[in-house]
Amino acid sequence: MASNSWASIGKLFGIELNGLTILTFVDIMYHIATQRRTNMKFEPTKSYTMRSACDRDAVWTIEVVTRTTKMVTLSTGERFRVGVYDGVEFIKPLGTYSMAPILRADRIA
């Protein structure tokens, strides 16, 4: 993070002592928690990874071939509708079930 970001947080939450701003742990954690990722999108020709919820050693690497505003085409030729959660695009290439692995745009291989 940029130092000017911490300075602005210090003005909001911190205590100033001899010209130095002192932040508490709670202030720093609040700042980190309120920073949202925005516009993390799938990009064509990039590969992304996903893991199984049941077996940590099971890792899939999938390449996005093309994309439109609402759909993604994978290297397998399958097309999926893109969803967005917390500012990050995702798809479920193996289906929708309780333990289904999710391919997210922020997990670049």
C-alpha positions in Angstrom: 0.0 0.0 0.0 1.1 3.5 -0.6 2.3 5.5 2.3 -0.1 8.3 1.5 -2.9 5.8 2.1 -1.7 5.1 5.6 -1.4 8.8 6.2 -5.0 9.4 5.3 -6.1 6.6 7.5 -4.0 8.0 10.3 -5.9 11.3 10.0 -9.2 9.4 10.3 -8.4 6.9 13.1 -5.0 7.5 14.5 -3.6 9.4 17.4 -0.9 12.0 16.6 2.1 12.1 18.9 5.0 14.5 18.2 4.0 14.7 14.5 3.8 10.8 14.1 0.5 9.1 13.7 0.0 6.0 15.8 -2.6 3.5 14.5 -4.2 0.8 16.5 -4.4 -2.8 15.3 -8.2 -2.5 15.0 -7.8 0.6 12.8 -5.5 -1.2 10.4 -7.7 -4.2 10.2 -10.8 -2.1 9.6 -9.0 -0.4 6.7 -7.9 -3.7 5.2 -11.4 -5.2 5.5 -13.1 -2.2 3.9 -10.9 -2.2 0.8 -12.8 -4.0 -1.9 -11.4 -5.5 -5.0 -13.0 -4.1 -8.0 -13.1 -5.0 -11.7 -11.1 -8.3 -11.4 -12.1 -9.8 -14.7 -11.2 -12.9 -16.7 -8.8 -12.0 -19.6 -8.5 -14.1 -22.8 -5.3 -16.2 -23.2 -4.6 -16.2 -19.4 -4.7 -19.4 -17.3 -6.4 -19.6 -13.9 -6.3 -22.2 -11.1 -8.9 -23.6 -8.8 -8.6 -26.2 -5.9 -10.9 -28.8 -4.7 -12.6 -28.2 -1.3 -12.2 -31.9 -0.4 -8.6 -32.5 -1.6 -6.1 -29.7 -1.3 -3.8 -31.5 -3.8 -6.4 -31.5 -6.6 -5.6 -28.4 -8.6 -7.0 -27.5 -12.0 -5.4 -25.0 -14.4 -7.8 -23.7 -17.0 -7.2 -21.3 -19.8 -9.7 -18.7 -20.9 -9.8 -18.6 -24.7 -12.4 -15.8 -25.3 -14.8 -13.8 -23.4 -17.8 -11.5 -23.9 -19.3 -9.2 -21.3 -21.4 -12.1 -19.8 -19.8 -15.3 -21.0 -16.4 -17.0 -20.9 -15.1 -19.7 -23.2 -12.5 -22.1 -21.8 -9.8 -24.1 -23.6 -12.1 -27.1 -23.4 -14.6 -25.4 -25.6 -17.2 -25.0 -22.9 -18.9 -21.7 -22.3 -20.0 -20.4 -18.9 -21.9 -17.4 -17.6 -19.8 -15.1 -15.4 -20.9 -14.2 -11.9 -19.4 -11.5 -9.7 -18.8 -11.8 -6.0 -16.9 -9.1 -4.0 -15.8 -7.4 -7.2 -14.2 -10.6 -8.6 -15.6 -12.6 -11.5 -16.1 -16.3 -11.1 -17.4 -19.4 -12.9 -18.2 -23.0 -11.8 -16.8 -25.1 -14.6 -17.5 -28.5 -12.9 -21.1 -27.7 -12.0 -23.0 -26.2 -9.2 -23.0 -28.3 -6.0 -22.1 -27.8 -2.4 -18.4 -28.6 -2.7 -17.9 -27.5 -6.3 -14.5 -25.8 -7.1 -14.9 -22.2 -8.2 -12.7 -20.6 -10.9 -12.0 -17.0 -9.8 -10.4 -14.2 -11.8 -8.0 -13.3 -9.0 -6.3 -16.7 -9.1 -4.0 -16.4 -12.1 -1.7 -19.4 -12.7 
